[in-house]
Amino acid sequence: MNRGVTIEVDLPALKSNFEFLKKRTFGAKVIAVVKADAYGHGSSEVAVFLEKLDVYAFGVAYVSEAAVLREAGIKKPIIVFFDNCNIDDILDYNLTPVVFNESMASDLSSQALYRNMKIDVHINIDTGMGRVGFLHEKALVHIDRLLKMKGLRIRGVMSHFSDADLNDMDYASLQLRRFIDIKNNFPSPDKDIIWHMANSAAVLSFENSFLKAVRPGLMLYGYSPFTGGNTIKNFLKPVMTVKSVLSDIRKVSAGKSISYGRTFTTKRDSLIGVLPFGYADGYPRGLSNKGSVIINNETAPVIGRVCMDIVLIDLTDIKDARVNDDVILIGNGKECKITAEDIAKKTDTISYEVLTSIGRINEKTYIR
């Protein structure tokens, strides 16, 4: 028996989310964010599928992620958000780096000129995220210098909202005003420059931020940064289903402790199910005595501490459970479901972390 879980990636659901996105943003250009292995869904397969749709470009965090996409045959522009260190790879793979300081911009320009070429770049403006980017107060000064670097071709300008869910729009509105002010005073007449700021949260809640392009990530995969109060997210379809199998069933009498630390003691004669995965496979240890799985279209609670290689569940109230039965960790039964949001809430984290942690480690199959 193989350890771990199996990830099913529903490509028709991905297409549905993309089509909703296009309609929602009134046809804005889409920079599909596929960093972190497409949030655990498999960046190559996801990008190859999306490239057949009306995607303008892809967004990744680092050059190594972009190289994987090029080697998978991706032809569309790939914007690299945080990595300008390996200039040779940037040029060899025809990538579009985001510049956020003058020294890296100068190095890129020099190397491009050495090769007798120009390199397309986007500029990152820090309007309040406080992470990377030219500070908005001095951005126009830096931009003017970048425009004079002969090896660069400015193709886009971006910023990033610091509020993940935008429930309070005041700060987001301030950030957008700062960005628009730079746009209105931009010292170049090039009308083909792509201005983009809207992430998934802004796409779902902040129409003024759509501009020329949007940068969806989480919503492509069927989830929203909002935990409540935003009904638009109900149009999204989760793309990932996570499954395993029941590897053993044990009969345990009342009064027996279960797993490390004896944090669970049976109160009755019980049937205990053994599952062949654990926190080494991305299943959160924080689900100890809190989580649940779906088996035979019923939910069974996780009992005791989640181990490195094993999770234990209480099958006492589950009818006709048998070894090798399918078990759903994330996904739908006939009358019940478990989402990445449910797991995130129980473990005091966010759905992004749940998807990337469990998705990047385990085997994937793609439903077409």
Secondary structure, DSSP 8 states (H G I E B T S, - for coil): ---S-EEEEEHHHHHHHHHHHHHHTTT-EEEEE-HHHHHHT-HHHHHHHHHTSS--EEEESSHHHHHHHHHTT--S-EEESS--S-HHHHHHTT-EEEE-SHHHHHHHHHHHHHTT--EEEEEEEESS--SSSEEGGGHHHHHHHHHT-TTEEEEEEE---S-SS-SSHHHHHHHHHHHHHHHHT-S---TT-EEEEE-HHHHHH-GGG-TTEE---GGGGT--S-SSS-GGGGG----EEEEEE--EEEEE-TT-EESGGG-EE-SSSEEEEEES--GGGT--GGGTTT-EEEETTEEEEB-S---SS-EEEE-TTSTT--TT-EEEEEEE-SS-EE-HHHHHHHTTS-HHHHHHHHHTTSEEEEE-
